[in-house]
Amino acid sequence: MESMIIEGEQRLAGSVRIGGAKNAALPILAATLLGNGSCTLSNVPRVVDVFTMSKLLAHLGARVESNGDLTTVSVDEISSCRAPYELVKTMRASVLVLGPLLARHGEAFVALPGGCAIGARPINLHLTALELMGAEITIEHGNVHARVLGRLRGAQIYFDVSTVTGTENIMMAACLADGTTVIENAAREPEVADLAQFLITRGARISGAGTDMITIQGVPALHGADHEIIPDRIETATYLVAGAITKGDVTVERCRPDHSDALLAKLREAGAELMIEKETIRIRAPERLGCVNVKTLPYPGFPTDIQAQMMALMAVAQGSSMITETVFESRFMHVLELQRMGAEIRIDGNHAVVTGVKRLSGAPVMASDLRASACLILAGLAAEGETRVGRVYHLDRGYEQLDQKLVGLGARVRRAPERP
Ligand code: EPU
């Protein structure tokens, strides 16, 4: 296992290029299962979760070839309909193969993911919706076993909680269903809209993706297609915060500013100077940013996947801010680690009250999940002295070459074997 070692207090400056969105690439890769014909995806991020999804697809019968940011997948036939626990436990998004397998093959066994570091994360809404579409679902030996005789049926689905992968699973399943499916209170995330765009290019009939009501008219089959994955808005946010927390001057290239409105509004409110063009965002930060309150919400609200990074920024801002997490019930694991670095944070239920300190102090800390890792590295960039972030394998699940990109901006970051 490796740690990341950061020597803090280096001002970051320069440009960094953003890769494709992990959370768009994962469902789009899963959606290749929905038909034969080859699909070539570009701007695919080279991150461990994408490699895991490719491994899972190969296990199910797909031919997957990758070259740089291009991945070509063809699935002439499904040779296995089992997503094994070994893969699912390392990546919850494996559950995204459930809808496609059921729709194309009529049967799927997908290991139940279980709890994770940021919350219970059940998949009950995915399962109830598939049942409404005619699937018979049982839980056996830790697996979801889903079956349907013939085709799934179009149905009226209402999600009482906005669920990203739930919306994606049902949208994929509905593409090959008999009749029309309407998803109400659908997730509006750009990654859902990107998946819909890919499916439409493959011949699916979908309208309303990106809004809270999506209508899918089933078609008998999908064909192959090429698609470019949208830029990663969470990676974008992470580098903007890196620029802000080091009082730097960072330009984020090849991003989608229109997918980052909530964050940009908060950074501006805190006093950062932002220069926005079609595909670039430049951030310049003053000596010390002001505090802002943040409440995580489904898109277009402030993303839960940036809550931890924003908390690192507020930990050194002037004044007190209230950070409220409403999407996941235990996504404050980074707080204790930030406290080890001298942050003043008080937790009250799903609120964290962060009182900015002038300077954090470098310390050995432990990452608990992907975004918590990013938060601790950002804190390390601002801290005095050396910060050693343990368990950085979490980071490699969702960030492509974060250390090298930071070094390109002038940071002093390196990897080292984890101390026993
Ligand atoms: N929920 C239920 N029942 C369900 C599904 C969800 O109660 O059947 C609840 C969850 O427990 C949670 C809320 O609904 O409280 C929202 O969860 P959602 O289903 O939207 O999350 P997800 O689809 O499992 C995706 C991203 C996460 C991101 C969340 C929220 C992917 C592969 N993952 O997860 O990304 O945090 O949406 O935006 O798209 C990350 O990249 O670090 C990450 C965790």
Boltz pocket constraint, residues with backbone or C-beta under 6 A from the ligand:
constraints:
  - pocket:
      binder: B
      contacts: [[A, 22], [A, 23], [A, 26], [A, 93], [A, 119], [A, 120], [A, 121], [A, 122], [A, 123], [A, 124], [A, 125], [A, 126], [A, 127], [A, 161], [A, 162], [A, 163], [A, 164], [A, 165], [A, 166], [A, 187], [A, 304], [A, 305], [A, 326], [A, 327], [A, 328], [A, 329], [A, 370], [A, 371], [A, 398]]
      max_distance: 6.0
